[in-house]
Amino acid sequence: MRKAPRKCYPCRTKQPAEEGYRLRREWWPELSPLFRATPEKEAAKRSVSLAETVKSETLAGTKQKARTATMNHHPAEAGAPPIGPAPIVDVPIIDIKALTKTYDTGYAALKGIDLQIRRGEIFALLGPNGAGKTTLISVICGIVSPSSGTIRADGHDILRDFRKARAAIGLVPQELTTDAFETVWATVSFSRGLFGKRANPAHIEKILRQLSLWDKKDAKIMTLSGGMKRRVLIAKALSHEPTILFLDEPTAGVDVQLRQDMWNVVRELRDSGVTIILTTHYIEEAEEMADRIGVISKGEIILVEEKAELMRKLGKKQLRLALTTPLDAIPDALAPYGLERSADGAELLYTYDTKGPRTGITALLGDLAAAGITFRDLSTHQSSLEDIFVSLVGNAK
């Protein structure tokens, strides 16, 4: 059935016309004054154009003066208002507040986690098995849903703005989960596409060269060694250009030489602006690489501290004395020093605090000489991060 034409009523006649109606030529003289340029209209346009030009030139001059003032800025006198742009507030790249996770079984894996991770740092998260490390990472990456609390990743809420939050995160899992029959180039490029990113061969090449995988780009995953496969996982995590990288046990099952190479790669990534969160059971790995260290136990963060400050606060030194003649017992005169005797009595161990005003070593050596105890060698030992970790986790139990 043919549709009826839409009606429209031109201004001159009140009769309907077919769709696609055009003004008749004989009406143009009557309507043209409405659109014809007049001297008054031209003058108005010129005045508006002149006003806009003056305004833009004035604004440009103001900006140039502000830039010059900023470049020539010197410390202001006391009481004078600050000159130049306001300082930029350093916002944490990951901001976690009151985070909890309780499973349907009633098990509370995370209990009120509050944690801020700075932009551009290497943060090591340490904890025993079952402490909640993997659960915490899974919640941040969107793999596990939180029970309560808020998480912001690179300024994006992981629930309300989950696409942008996840696009800012790269995850290197502990398990080697790759297609064994794909080539290195294909699997890394495919990972980029999963985040809706356009193909960028130059970026993929840059990553592969950075991870020493360029000569393996056409090799199938199944032909690579364990260490190379782990590098492929890192390349996949970096393919979509994230600003945050999670490394879950990155050197598990890797030989010593390759572990050192991986450490160098992680440092280079940090230097390029990527924030790295590292979970590891290798305490020496955290001690070697991390800027800050967090310890989690039973779903709670029990400590977050700068590595150097943590070593200074909790690290203790020990003085080990190799005796000339073994002792059967420590004399009572030396009891105030809290000395420890080895099982064979050939060594004495003295623990002292480096933060104290006096270490007590001079007095100890004098009392040893007074008691007729001589030694043939002495050495000092600084508490390692592993000692501190064991102590912290033990106290949290």
C-alpha positions in Angstrom: 0.0 0.0 0.0 1.5 3.4 -1.0 2.1 5.7 1.9 0.4 9.1 1.8 2.8 12.0 1.1 3.8 14.0 4.1 2.1 17.4 4.1 3.9 20.7 4.5 2.6 24.2 4.1 4.8 26.8 2.5 4.5 30.4 3.7 2.8 31.8 0.6 0.1 29.2 0.0 -1.7 27.2 2.6 -1.9 24.2 0.2 -0.1 20.9 1.0 2.8 20.0 -1.2 4.6 16.7 -1.8 7.7 15.7 0.3 10.8 17.2 -1.1 9.0 20.5 -1.8 11.2 23.4 -3.0 10.5 27.1 -3.0 9.2 28.4 -6.3 11.4 30.8 -8.2 8.8 33.5 -8.3 8.8 33.7 -4.4 12.5 34.4 -4.2 12.3 38.2 -4.5 9.9 38.3 -1.4 12.1 36.0 0.7 15.6 37.1 -0.3 15.7 40.2 2.0 15.6 37.7 4.9 18.9 36.3 3.8 20.5 39.1 1.8 23.6 40.7 3.2 23.0 44.4 4.2 25.5 47.1 5.2 24.2 46.9 8.7 24.8 43.2 8.9 28.3 43.4 7.4 29.2 46.1 10.0 27.9 44.0 12.8 30.0 41.0 11.6 33.1 43.1 11.4 32.7 44.5 14.9 32.2 41.0 16.3 35.3 39.7 14.5 37.4 42.6 15.7 36.3 42.0 19.3 37.2 38.3 19.1 40.6 39.2 17.7 41.4 41.7 20.4 40.2 39.2 23.1 42.4 36.3 21.7 45.5 38.6 21.5 44.9 39.8 25.0 44.6 36.2 26.3 47.7 35.2 24.5 49.7 38.1 26.0 48.5 37.2 29.5 49.6 33.5 29.0 53.0 34.6 27.7 53.5 36.9 30.8 52.5 34.0 33.1 55.0 31.7 31.4 57.7 34.3 31.7 57.0 35.0 35.3 57.1 31.2 36.0 60.5 30.8 34.2 62.0 33.8 36.1 60.4 32.8 39.4 62.5 33.3 42.5 61.5 32.3 46.1 59.0 34.9 47.3 59.6 37.0 50.3 58.1 36.0 53.6 54.4 36.6 53.6 54.1 37.2 49.9 51.5 35.2 48.0 53.0 32.3 46.0 53.7 32.9 42.3 53.2 30.4 39.5 51.0 27.3 39.2 49.8 25.4 42.2 51.9 22.3 43.2 50.7 19.0 41.8 49.4 16.6 44.5 51.0 13.2 44.3 48.0 10.9 44.1 48.7 7.2 44.7 48.4 5.1 41.6 46.6 2.4 43.6 44.4 3.5 46.5 42.7 0.8 48.6 40.4 1.7 51.4 38.6 -0.6 53.9 38.8 -3.6 51.5 37.3 -6.9 52.7 36.6 -10.2 51.0 34.5 -12.9 52.6 33.7 -16.1 50.6 30.4 -17.9 50.8 31.9 -20.4 53.1 32.4 -17.6 55.7 36.2 -17.5 55.3 37.5 -14.0 55.5 40.4 -13.7 53.1 40.8 -9.9 53.4 40.0 -7.9 56.5 39.9 -4.1 56.2 42.9 -3.6 53.9 44.1 0.0 53.6 47.0 0.4 51.2 48.4 3.2 49.0 51.0 2.4 46.3 52.9 5.3 44.8 53.4 5.9 41.2 56.6 4.7 39.7 57.8 2.5 42.6 58.5 -1.2 43.0 56.3 -2.4 45.9 57.0 -5.9 47.3 54.1 -7.7 49.0 55.3 -10.4 51.3 53.4 -13.0 53.2 53.2 -16.7 54.0 51.0 -19.1 52.1 47.3 -18.3 52.7 48.0 -14.8 53.8 45.8 -13.2 51.1 48.4 -12.0 48.6 46.7 -13.6 45.6 43.2 -12.7 46.7 44.3 -9.0 47.0 45.8 -9.0 43.6 42.8 -10.8 42.1 40.4 -8.2 43.5 42.5 -5.3 42.2 42.7 -6.8 38.7 38.9 -7.5 38.7 39.2 -11.3 38.8 37.5 -11.6 42.2 34.7 -9.3 43.4 35.3 -7.5 46.8 32.8 -7.8 49.6 33.2 -4.2 50.6 35.6 -1.3 50.3 36.9 0.8 47.4 39.8 0.5 45.1 41.0 3.0 42.6 43.6 2.1 39.9 45.3 5.0 38.2 42.4 7.2 39.3 39.6 4.8 38.1 37.2 3.0 40.4 37.5 -0.8 39.6 33.8 -1.3 39.8 32.2 1.9 38.4 34.9 2.5 35.7 36.1 -1.0 35.3 37.1 -0.8 31.7 39.6 2.0 32.2 40.8 0.5 35.5 41.6 -2.8 33.9 43.2 -1.2 30.9 45.7 0.4 33.2 46.7 -3.0 34.7 48.9 -5.7 33.4 49.0 -9.1 35.3 51.8 -11.7 35.1 50.4 -14.8 36.8 52.5 -17.4 38.4 51.2 -20.2 36.2 52.4 -20.4 32.6 49.1 -20.0 30.8 49.9 -19.6 27.1 48.8 -21.3 23.8 51.7 -23.7 23.2 51.2 -23.8 19.4 51.1 -20.0 18.8 54.2 -17.9 18.0 55.5 -15.3 20.4 54.6 -12.5 18.1 51.0 -13.8 17.6 50.2 -14.4 21.3 51.6 -11.0 22.4 49.7 -9.2 19.6 46.5 -11.0 20.4 46.8 -10.0 24.1 46.9 -6.3 23.0 43.8 -6.8 20.9 41.8 -8.2 23.9 41.9 -4.7 25.4 40.5 -3.1 22.3 43.9 -1.6 21.3 44.7 -1.0 17.6 47.5 -3.1 16.2 50.9 -1.5 16.9 53.8 -3.6 15.6 56.3 -1.0 16.7 55.2 -1.3 20.3 55.2 -5.1 20.2 58.7 -5.0 18.7 59.9 -2.6 21.4 58.6 -4.9 24.2 60.1 -8.1 22.6 63.5 -6.4 22.2 63.4 -5.1 25.8 62.7 -8.6 27.1 65.3 -10.2 24.8 62.6 -12.1 22.9 63.0 -10.5 19.4 65.0 -13.4 18.0 62.3 -15.7 19.3 59.4 -13.8 17.8 58.6 -16.5 15.2 59.2 -19.4 17.6 56.3 -21.4 19.0 55.7 -21.1 22.7 56.1 -24.9 23.2 59.8 -24.6 22.0 60.8 -22.0 24.6 62.5 -22.6 27.9 60.7 -22.0 31.2 62.5 -18.6 31.7 61.6 -17.5 28.1 58.0 -18.5 28.7 57.9 -16.3 31.7 59.3 -13.4 29.7 56.5 -14.0 27.2 54.0 -13.6 30.0 55.5 -10.3 30.9 55.4 -9.2 27.2 51.7 -10.2 27.1 51.0 -8.1 30.2 52.8 -5.1 28.7 51.3 -5.4 25.3 48.4 -2.9 26.0 50.7 -0.3 27.5 49.6 -0.5 31.2 50.8 1.9 33.9 50.6 -0.8 36.6 52.2 -4.2 36.4 51.6 -7.1 38.8 54.2 -9.8 39.0 53.1 -12.9 40.9 56.2 -14.9 41.7 58.0 -13.8 38.5 61.2 -15.9 39.1 59.6 -19.1 40.4 61.4 -22.0 38.9 64.0 -19.8 37.2 67.8 -20.4 37.4 70.0 -17.9 39.2 71.4 -16.3 36.0 68.0 -15.8 34.5 66.7 -14.5 37.8 69.3 -11.7 37.7 68.3 -10.9 34.2 64.7 -10.7 35.2 65.6 -8.3 38.0 67.3 -6.0 35.5 64.2 -6.1 33.3 62.0 -5.1 36.2 64.2 -2.2 37.0 64.2 -1.0 33.4 60.4 -1.2 33.5 60.3 0.9 36.6 62.6 3.4 35.1 60.3 3.7 32.1 57.4 4.8 34.4 55.6 1.5 35.1 54.6 0.9 38.7 55.4 -2.6 39.7 53.8 -4.7 42.5 55.8 -7.8 43.2 54.7 -10.8 45.2 57.4 -13.3 46.0 58.6 -16.0 48.4 62.2 -15.1 47.6 63.0 -12.7 50.4 66.3 -11.8 48.7 64.3 -10.8 45.6 62.4 -8.2 47.6 65.5 -7.1 49.4 67.3 -6.6 46.1 64.6 -4.9 44.1 61.8 -3.2 46.2 61.6 0.4 47.1 58.9 -0.3 49.7 57.8 -3.5 51.4 54.3 -4.5 52.7 53.8 -7.6 54.9 50.4 -9.3 54.9 49.3 -12.0 57.3 45.9 -13.6 57.8 44.2 -11.1 55.5 45.6 -8.0 57.2 48.4 -5.6 56.3 50.7 -5.6 59.3 53.4 -3.4 58.0 54.2 -1.0 55.1 57.6 0.6 55.2 60.5 1.9 53.1 62.9 -1.0 52.7 65.9 1.0 54.0 63.9 2.4 57.0 62.5 -1.1 57.8 66.0 -2.5 57.9 67.1 0.3 60.1 64.2 0.0 62.5 64.0 -3.7 62.8 67.4 -4.9 61.7 69.8 -5.9 64.4 73.5 -6.6 64.3 75.2 -9.5 65.9 78.8 -9.8 67.0 80.2 -13.3 66.7 83.3 -14.1 68.7 85.4 -17.2 67.9 86.9 -18.2 71.2 90.5 -19.5 71.7 89.3 -22.0 74.3 85.7 -23.3 74.3 83.5 -22.4 77.3 81.4 -24.8 79.3 79.3 -22.0 80.6 79.0 -18.2 80.4 80.4 -16.5 83.5 77.8 -14.7 85.7 79.8 -11.4 85.3 78.8 -11.5 81.6 75.1 -12.1 82.2 74.0 -8.5 81.6 75.1 -8.8 77.9 72.7 -11.6 77.1 75.3 -13.6 75.3 74.5 -16.8 73.5 76.9 -19.8 73.5 77.2 -22.1 70.6 76.5 -25.8 71.1 80.2 -26.7 71.2 81.1 -23.6 73.3 83.5 -22.4 70.7 81.6 -19.2 69.9 79.8 -16.4 71.7 77.1 -14.4 70.0 76.3 -10.8 71.1 73.2 -9.0 69.7 73.1 -5.2 69.9 70.9 -2.4 68.6 72.5 -0.1 66.1 70.0 2.7 66.9 71.1 2.9 70.5 73.5 5.6 71.7 76.0 2.8 72.8 76.4 -0.6 71.4 78.1 -2.0 74.5 80.8 -3.7 72.4 83.7 -1.8 74.1 82.5 -2.7 77.6 81.9 -6.3 76.6 85.5 -6.7 75.3 86.8 -5.2 78.5 84.8 -7.6 80.7 85.8 -10.6 78.5 89.5 -9.7 79.1 88.8 -9.2 82.8 87.2 -12.7 82.9 90.3 -14.2 81.1 88.3 -15.1 78.0 90.3 -14.6 74.8 89.1 -14.9 71.2 90.9 -15.5 67.9 88.4 -13.9 65.5 85.3 -11.7 65.4 82.7 -10.8 62.8 79.5 -8.9 62.6 76.2 -9.9 60.9 73.3 -7.6 59.9 69.8 -9.0 60.2 68.4 -9.8 56.7 64.9 -9.0 55.4 64.1 -12.7 55.9 64.9 -12.5 59.6 62.7 -9.5 59.9 59.9 -11.1 57.9 59.9 -14.3 60.1 59.9 -12.1 63.2 56.9 -10.0 62.0 54.8 -13.0 60.9 55.7 -14.9 64.0 54.5 -12.0 66.2 51.3 -11.7 64.1 50.3 -15.3 64.9 
